[in-house]
Amino acid sequence: KAGVTQTPRYLIKTRGQQVTLSCSPISGHRSVSWYQQTPGQGLQFLFEYFSETQRNKGNFPGRFSGRQFSNSRSEMNVSTLELGDSALYLCASSSRTTASSYEQYFGPGTRLTVT
Amino acid sequence: AQSVTQPDIHITVSEGASLELRCNYSYGATPYLFWYVQSPGQGLQLLLKYFSGDTLVQGIKGFEAEFKRSQSSFNLRKPSVHWSDAAEYFCAVFNDYKLSFGAGTTVTVRA
């Protein structure tokens, strides 16, 4: 089975711009989560989607948004980029059908640099 | 709210020596606990998990972890470290559809 894929892997944007990141989960997985990783704040939860519904959202401003499509692929969008949004954005997928489905499998991440 | 503490920011260990990484959690109910490893520039790889049952769990790459409810701990161990184990390790607790991570412990392996 192919793993979680994220595109693009690297991205450089300018302050004020917006960006869209994409995540394709493992085949058959219906849950997709997003995390932000920075040296200062560590790994922080952004949001989780299951069957196109947002189930939980982390403590991030409204500039951060996401969605999930019927094929379980997910996108996250950050509008009006700030320097502090520079981070590694990680996507994780889970099958979420049994207790063991709480395992989350991570993609390689998208490295976003805001200049 | 649930939280995870990894008291050691950085550990240096000799190749072939044993390794133990500490993790303490704060959570009211029975926790779902995980250890992940991250190599530079990579995503997170799941090492092992604890949901219930046997408190000593085995994972990949020769790692094991022991859940101790009385100490609110879930420490990761490996009997003999290889140079390829140099990485950052994260302990996490799962609740309400999200993982809450510790700050991570960086492991350096010296020859």
Interface residues (C-beta under 8 A of the other chain):
Chain A: V4 S31 S33 Y35 G42 L43 F45 E48 F50 R55 N56 G58 L90 A92 A99 S100 Y102 E103 Q104 Y105 F106 G107 P108 G109
Chain B: Y32 F34 Y36 Q42 G43 L44 Q45 L46 K49 F51 F90 A92 F94 D96 Y97 K98 L99 S100 F101 G102 A103 G104
